[in-house]
Amino acid sequence: MDTAKHREFDAPVAACIAGAVAGAAYLAAQGGTAALFHGGMAEPLQRIAAILMGPDTAPPPTEFTATVAGMGLMIHFALAAVFGRIVGAVAGTRSVGASALVGALVGAGIYAANFLVIAPVAFPWFEQSPSMTTLLNHLLFGAVAGGVFASLRNARTPSFVSTSARR
């Protein structure tokens, strides 16, 4: 009979959750920057939504609608989960601090791939995003994803105890 009351958190699930948490941090930072310097927190979501909805969705002067917001959020958090899995795979079993550092490096790589390689060819409206701020926010994403992943990976979750084991 197994007397263990806890098991390790599932690493792929932890990585997706870490990506979602980091995606929220990224979106808050990117939206805050857009509000301060570009006049609207909605701009990042509009640019993201335009990936599937087309360049007419990208600002300005496109109106921000619930459809655009919903599409932007769905795309953003789907990508955040995928990128969280990448951070989790690279972070492995490192400590929280080391995972955050590795995550920040992965965030820089994601920025480079997305904004220096893919966006100029496929999504030119992202060129209007402030480069240094967007890079810093990708570093933030990676660091948060790495730290949250390592914290969750090391967390213990209750296991289900069968009724026969309770006797």
Secondary structure, DSSP 8 states (H G I E B T S, - for coil): -----EEE--HHHHHHHHHHHHHHHHHHHHHHHHHHHTS-TTHHHHHHHHHHH-GGGSTTT----HHHHHHHHHHHHHHHHHHHHHHHHHHTT--HHHHHHHHHHHHHHHHIIIIIIIHHHH-GGGGGS-HHHHHHHHHHHHHHHHHHHHHHHH-EEE----GGGG-
